[in-house]
Amino acid sequence: MSTHSTRRSLLLAAASLPLVAARPTLAAPGGRVVIATWGGDYGDLLGKHVEQPLLKPLGIEAVQSVDDGSQRRAKLLAERNSRRGSLDVVSLVDYEASGFAQMGLFETLTDADVPNAKNAIAALRQPQALPHIYSGMVIAYNPEKIKTPPKSFNDLWDPKYRGRVGLADILFPYNIAAASLAAGGTLSDLAPGMTRLSEMKALSPKIFATNEAVAQALKSEDIWITLAWRARVYQWRRAGVSVAAAVPAEGIMPTTFSASVPKNSQQKENAFAYLNAMLDARAQAAFAERMGYVPTVTNASLPPELAAQIAFTPEEQSRFKVPDFGYFSKALPQLQQYWSRDFKA
């Protein structure tokens, strides 16, 4: 496990990681490519800014297999021993991609396979997963109800917010991780976070199934404070929610939405072309404008006003707390059990 100082220096670097020796260049692409991914705005933007303008001219027909994530994870496991898988590109959260990569399910990706990868932020890359878009966890709060901006994750435990703290069920690993940082712990052992989070139960926190439900609770003033990705705060504000973002003193946990190629993909050449298009600077800027997620390539430029709302300054990047992906993927069942059986009960 690298030290935090090493991670901080990597996050500020723009050079790509040297991975493995490049494979021979493949022939020109064409045909189909099946991508398992999220729907909604994410899928729409892939179609509008990746598939139509960048892949269609290459003769590649992109087919989206849309689900909430659980189905694609199950399909990867079900097809792991098959020589001919049904998926060519798989979208996953960073720690999920790391877990499947450890199982040997994904191809190692090189700059020869994906030329635009040379522009990717080095510390967001994994050997078997390329970063598509990213954001970081902040404290989201109603500035009309909370006049002094929160400064720490620990502020969520302030008795004056009894019954006004809301948490998204879907973010349970990060909620526990934030509690671990609040307790002075690390992201390589979340036991302190589970203990700290249990202490919040006395303050009657409210749990919501989705990020959208959290936004509605903020808008109705049912809750005043929560944990969220900065990108979500941007989306909520655009939707008319009175919400602001505060950077916690403990640091910012980044989350990266990545893409990988299964080893049993039937269209690897097209899959590499798809990943290359996902890292196109113009496509990345479009995702930033619509969804508020920061580009993962250094050659993408954003309007200053937009960058001020969604991007991270060098000083903020220096305080990134990158999760221990190996630990996260292995501990996920325990974290899920704690969240469902102990915390929510």
C-alpha positions in Angstrom: 0.0 0.0 0.0 1.4 3.4 -1.0 1.8 6.2 1.4 -0.6 9.2 1.3 2.2 11.4 0.2 2.9 9.1 -2.8 -0.7 9.2 -3.7 -0.8 13.0 -3.5 2.1 13.4 -5.8 0.6 10.9 -8.3 -2.7 12.8 -8.4 -0.9 15.9 -9.4 1.0 14.2 -12.2 -0.3 14.1 -15.7 1.9 11.4 -17.2 0.4 7.9 -17.7 1.6 4.9 -15.8 3.8 2.5 -17.6 1.8 -0.7 -17.6 3.0 -3.6 -19.8 4.7 -4.0 -23.1 2.4 -3.0 -25.9 0.6 -5.7 -28.0 0.8 -5.6 -31.8 -1.5 -3.0 -33.3 -4.8 -4.6 -34.4 -6.5 -4.1 -37.7 -9.1 -1.4 -38.3 -12.2 -1.8 -36.3 -15.8 -2.4 -37.5 -18.9 -4.3 -36.5 -20.5 -4.4 -33.0 -19.4 -3.6 -29.5 -21.6 -4.4 -26.4 -21.1 -2.1 -23.4 -22.6 -2.9 -20.0 -23.3 0.4 -18.4 -25.6 2.7 -16.5 -28.6 4.2 -18.1 -30.1 7.7 -17.7 -28.0 10.7 -18.5 -24.8 8.6 -18.5 -26.1 6.3 -21.2 -27.6 9.2 -23.2 -24.3 11.0 -23.1 -22.4 8.0 -24.3 -24.7 7.7 -27.2 -24.6 11.4 -28.1 -20.9 12.2 -27.6 -19.1 8.8 -27.8 -21.0 6.3 -29.9 -22.5 8.5 -32.7 -19.7 11.0 -33.4 -16.7 8.9 -32.7 -17.5 5.2 -33.2 -20.2 5.3 -36.0 -17.7 6.8 -38.5 -15.4 3.8 -37.8 -18.2 1.4 -38.7 -18.8 0.3 -35.1 -22.3 -0.3 -33.9 -22.5 0.3 -30.2 -25.1 -1.7 -28.2 -25.7 -0.6 -24.6 -26.7 -3.3 -22.0 -28.2 -1.0 -19.3 -28.6 -1.9 -15.7 -28.0 -0.5 -12.2 -24.7 -2.4 -11.8 -25.7 -5.6 -10.0 -26.8 -7.4 -13.1 -23.5 -6.7 -14.9 -21.5 -7.8 -11.9 -23.5 -11.0 -11.8 -23.0 -11.5 -15.6 -19.3 -11.1 -15.3 -19.1 -13.8 -12.6 -21.5 -16.1 -14.5 -19.5 -15.9 -17.7 -16.0 -15.9 -16.2 -15.2 -19.4 -17.4 -16.8 -18.9 -20.8 -14.5 -18.5 -23.8 -17.0 -16.2 -25.5 -18.5 -13.6 -23.3 -21.5 -11.4 -24.1 -19.9 -8.1 -23.0 -17.1 -6.2 -24.7 -16.8 -3.1 -22.4 -17.9 -3.0 -18.7 -18.5 0.2 -16.8 -17.8 -0.1 -13.1 -16.9 2.0 -10.0 -13.1 2.0 -9.4 -13.1 -0.4 -6.4 -15.4 -2.8 -8.3 -13.1 -2.9 -11.3 -10.2 -3.6 -9.0 -11.9 -6.5 -7.4 -12.7 -8.1 -10.8 -9.3 -7.4 -12.1 -7.8 -9.3 -9.1 -9.9 -12.3 -10.2 -8.2 -12.1 -13.6 -11.3 -11.2 -15.6 -10.0 -8.2 -17.5 -7.4 -7.4 -20.1 -4.4 -5.3 -19.2 -4.8 -2.0 -21.1 -1.9 -0.2 -22.8 -1.4 3.1 -24.6 -1.0 1.1 -27.8 -4.5 -0.4 -27.3 -6.0 3.0 -26.2 -3.9 5.9 -27.5 -5.9 8.6 -25.6 -4.9 6.8 -22.3 -1.7 8.7 -22.5 -3.6 11.8 -21.4 -5.3 10.1 -18.4 -4.4 11.3 -14.9 -2.0 8.7 -13.8 -3.2 8.1 -10.2 -6.8 7.4 -11.5 -5.6 4.6 -13.8 -5.5 0.9 -13.0 -3.7 -1.6 -15.2 -7.1 -3.2 -16.2 -9.4 -0.2 -15.9 -9.3 3.2 -17.5 -10.9 6.2 -15.7 -13.8 7.8 -17.5 -15.1 10.5 -15.2 -14.5 11.3 -11.6 -15.6 13.4 -8.6 -15.0 13.6 -4.9 -17.0 13.3 -1.7 -17.9 16.6 0.0 -20.4 17.7 2.7 -23.5 18.9 1.0 -25.7 21.2 3.1 -28.6 23.7 2.9 -27.0 27.1 3.3 -30.3 28.7 4.3 -30.4 26.4 7.4 -26.7 26.0 8.1 -25.2 29.5 7.9 -21.7 28.5 8.9 -20.2 26.0 6.4 -19.3 22.6 7.9 -15.6 21.9 8.2 -15.4 18.3 9.1 -17.1 15.0 8.6 -17.6 15.1 12.3 -20.1 17.9 11.9 -22.7 15.3 10.9 -22.6 14.1 14.5 -23.4 17.5 15.9 -26.6 17.2 18.1 -28.0 20.3 16.6 -28.6 18.3 13.4 -30.6 15.6 15.1 -33.1 14.2 12.6 -31.7 16.4 9.8 -28.8 14.2 8.6 -29.5 12.2 5.5 -27.5 9.4 3.9 -27.8 7.7 0.6 -28.1 3.9 0.8 -26.3 3.5 -2.5 -23.2 5.2 -1.0 -22.9 2.9 2.0 -19.2 2.0 1.6 -18.2 5.7 1.3 -20.5 6.6 4.2 -18.6 4.1 6.4 -15.3 5.4 4.9 -16.1 9.0 5.8 -17.0 7.9 9.3 -13.6 6.1 9.5 -11.8 9.3 8.6 -14.0 11.2 11.1 -12.8 8.8 13.8 -9.2 9.4 12.8 -8.9 6.1 11.0 -7.7 5.1 7.5 -9.3 3.8 4.3 -7.4 0.4 4.8 -9.4 -0.5 7.9 -13.0 0.7 8.2 -13.7 -0.9 11.6 -13.4 2.5 13.3 -15.9 3.9 10.8 -18.5 1.3 11.7 -18.1 2.1 15.3 -18.3 5.8 14.7 -21.3 5.4 12.4 -23.2 3.4 15.0 -22.9 6.4 17.3 -24.9 8.4 14.8 -28.0 6.2 15.3 -28.7 8.2 18.5 -29.2 11.3 16.4 -31.9 9.6 14.2 -30.3 9.9 10.7 -32.5 9.3 7.7 -31.6 6.8 5.1 -32.7 7.2 1.4 -32.5 4.6 -1.3 -31.2 6.8 -4.0 -29.3 10.1 -4.6 -32.4 11.5 -6.1 -34.3 10.8 -2.9 -31.6 12.6 -0.9 -32.0 15.6 -3.3 -35.7 15.7 -2.8 -35.3 15.6 1.0 -32.9 18.5 0.8 -35.3 20.5 -1.3 -38.2 19.9 1.1 -35.9 20.7 4.0 -36.6 17.3 5.5 -32.8 17.1 5.9 -30.2 19.8 6.0 -26.9 18.0 5.6 -25.5 14.9 3.8 -22.5 13.3 2.1 -22.4 13.5 -1.7 -20.2 13.7 -4.7 -19.4 17.3 -5.7 -20.9 16.4 -9.1 -24.2 15.6 -7.4 -24.2 19.0 -5.7 -23.7 20.6 -9.1 -26.7 18.6 -10.5 -28.9 19.4 -7.6 -28.2 23.1 -7.7 -29.1 23.1 -11.4 -32.3 21.4 -10.5 -33.2 24.2 -8.1 -32.2 22.7 -4.8 -30.7 25.1 -2.2 -27.4 23.3 -1.6 -23.7 24.1 -1.2 -20.6 22.0 -0.9 -18.0 22.0 1.8 -14.6 20.3 1.6 -14.0 18.2 4.8 -10.8 18.8 6.8 -10.2 15.1 6.7 -9.7 15.1 3.0 -11.6 14.3 -0.2 -12.3 10.7 -1.3 -12.3 10.6 -5.1 -14.5 8.1 -7.0 -13.8 7.1 -10.5 -16.2 5.6 -13.0 -14.1 3.3 -15.1 -14.2 1.0 -18.1 -12.7 -2.4 -18.6 -12.5 -5.1 -21.3 -13.3 -8.7 -20.3 -10.7 -11.2 -21.4 -13.5 -13.2 -23.1 -14.8 -10.2 -25.1 -15.7 -11.2 -28.7 -14.8 -7.8 -30.1 -11.7 -6.6 -28.3 -10.5 -4.4 -31.1 -13.8 -2.5 -31.0 -13.8 -2.5 -27.2 -10.4 -0.7 -27.3 -11.8 1.8 -29.8 -14.7 2.4 -27.4 -12.4 3.1 -24.5 -10.4 5.4 -26.7 -13.5 7.4 -27.6 -14.6 7.6 -24.0 -11.3 9.4 -23.3 -11.8 11.9 -26.1 -11.4 15.4 -24.7 -14.6 16.7 -26.3 -16.7 13.8 -25.0 -15.2 14.3 -21.5 -16.1 18.0 -21.5 -19.7 17.1 -22.5 -20.0 14.8 -19.5 -18.7 17.6 -17.3 -21.2 20.1 -18.5 -24.2 17.8 -18.2 -23.4 15.7 -15.1 -20.7 17.7 -13.2 -18.1 14.9 -13.2 -14.5 16.1 -13.8 -12.6 14.9 -16.9 -10.0 12.3 -16.3 -7.8 13.4 -19.2 -5.5 16.4 -18.9 -6.2 17.7 -22.4 -9.9 18.5 -21.7 -10.7 22.1 -21.0 -13.7 23.4 -19.1 -15.2 26.9 -19.0 -13.8 28.7 -15.8 -17.3 29.0 -14.3 -17.9 25.3 -14.7 -14.5 24.3 -13.4 -15.0 26.4 -10.3 -18.1 24.4 -9.4 -17.0 20.8 -10.2 -13.2 20.6 -10.4 -10.6 20.3 -7.7 -7.8 22.8 -7.1 -4.2 21.5 -6.7 -4.5 22.1 -3.0 -7.6 20.0 -2.8 -6.0 17.3 -4.9 -3.1 17.3 -2.5 -5.6 16.2 0.2 -7.3 13.4 -1.8 -7.8 10.2 0.2 -7.6 7.5 -2.4 -9.4 4.3 -1.1 -7.5 1.1 -0.7 -9.3 -0.7 -3.6 -8.0 -4.1 -2.7 -9.3 -3.7 0.8 -12.6 -2.2 -0.3 -13.4 -5.1 -2.7 -12.6 -7.7 -0.1 -14.4 -6.0 2.7 -17.5 -5.1 0.7 -19.6 -8.1 2.0 -18.8 -7.2 5.6 -19.5 -3.5 5.0 -22.9 -4.4 3.3 -23.8 -6.6 6.2 -23.0 -4.0 8.8 -24.9 -1.3 6.9 -28.0 -3.4 6.4 -28.1 -5.5 9.5 -26.6 -3.2 12.2 -26.7 0.5 11.1 -30.1 0.6 9.3 -31.9 -1.8 11.7 
